[in-house]
Amino acid sequence: MSASRRRATKCLLTLVASGALLLTGCGENAKEPAGPTAAAPAATAQPGGDRTATPSNSGDAPKDTRTPAGKTPWAGTKQFVTIEKGWTEDGLTRLSVRPARKKVNTQFDTWEITPGTGAFTTVTMAKDARVLLTAPVRDADAAGVSKAEPLPFSQAEFVTLLKRLDPGVAAGVGYDLSFDGEGRVAKLQSVYRP
């Protein structure tokens, strides 16, 4: 094969790979599915504040990447976490979070949550952050909706519900967090667990 054909083939493969990434949901849809869907592993914050490590599925050691100076590690990303506690301070909602993993339990059509290890990190919610909750965080008997359907709540209601959760249950509940460019939580959604 000539060098020009190899370059053309390489360019075509790069274009196809880029197109596949775009089609697999790199953007955020206006309406997200309520049920379980497969998700990529969340990045893991490392103590020290300016690093993230992305777990690999192959069992290799995490890859270390640097964040630009002045940026928080999760700015502009989506993370899957467990939440240790939530509180209001200086008019802002703060959460103590730790990265976790989720995978679909096909037998019961729910999520299996694997809590992370290591230190919890404090994050701040944006004042206009959306909070969507499913059971067991919210009451399971909301009129006319399934336990798995996410319903909107205020940040204050969320903190109250979080404090009321049994500690054993709370440790196994996972949350999808979307961060804005400043590293504040712009959207929080609990994932359904029966």
Secondary structure as UniProt FT lines:
FT   HELIX           3..23
FT   TURN            24..25
FT   STRAND          44..45
FT   TURN            47..48
FT   STRAND          51..54
FT   TURN            57..58
FT   STRAND          63..66
FT   TURN            69..70
FT   TURN            73..76
FT   STRAND          78..89
FT   TURN            90..91
FT   STRAND          92..105
FT   TURN            106..109
FT   STRAND          110..115
FT   STRAND          121..133
FT   TURN            135..137
FT   TURN            140..141
FT   TURN            143..144
FT   TURN            147..148
FT   STRAND          151..153
FT   HELIX           155..164
FT   HELIX           167..170
FT   TURN            171..172
FT   STRAND          175..179
FT   TURN            181..182
FT   STRAND          185..190
//
